[in-house]
Every structure is written in C-alpha cells, then in structure tokens.
C-alpha cells in the first residue's frame, strides 16, 4: 500500500500536479488507485512508472492511496513524491525518499 499525504499551508491551492515515481521492482495495481482516499482529484494519470494526481490541495491534510505489486526481490529506493502548482511555479513541495525490502514477491 502506498499513500501520499499533502496539505497547503496558507490557503488552498488549485491546479496542483502531484507526481509519485514508483520504486524499481514494483508495478501499479491499476484497479486500486485512489480507493479510500480523502483527496478527491480532478484527474489521475496512471503510468507504468508513476502516478500523477491533478487537483486542489486544501489546508487540512488529505491522503491519496494506491496499491503496488512487488515483481522482484531485493532492496529498492522509493523516490520522493513532489507536487507543483501548474500555473504558479513558486508553489511546490517535496516528500521524503524511503527504502523497501522485498523478500518474496508474489
């Protein structure tokens, strides 16, 4: 399970693109993108190597969920997600990278 937590600090921000690159050794479970999320995007672009969420970011914390499937075993680095207002390039954010270890992909 993957989740992206996001909130705006001063005021809600419209037209935000949130990009989350998938770690190597994983593939996106297309059927479980956005299920149970408090963030309701205008559009979600599901690609082979990333999930891109477009929408409005409110001042309260919102969460976007999706599922991944491990396809290889090993230790992988999940790149940090990032967000940027599409029409105000001075408004942006970056998350933290993390490491994942897969011992038995199924």
LINHUBEL-V676838 format. One record per helix or strand of 3 or more residues. SS is the DSSP state (h for helix, s for strand). FROM is the first residue (numbers start at 1). TO is the last residue. If there is no record, write none. Layout:
SS/FROM/TO, SS/FROM/TO
This chain:
s/2/6, s/13/21, s/26/33, s/43/46, s/50/57, s/62/70, s/74/78, s/82/85, s/88/94, s/98/102
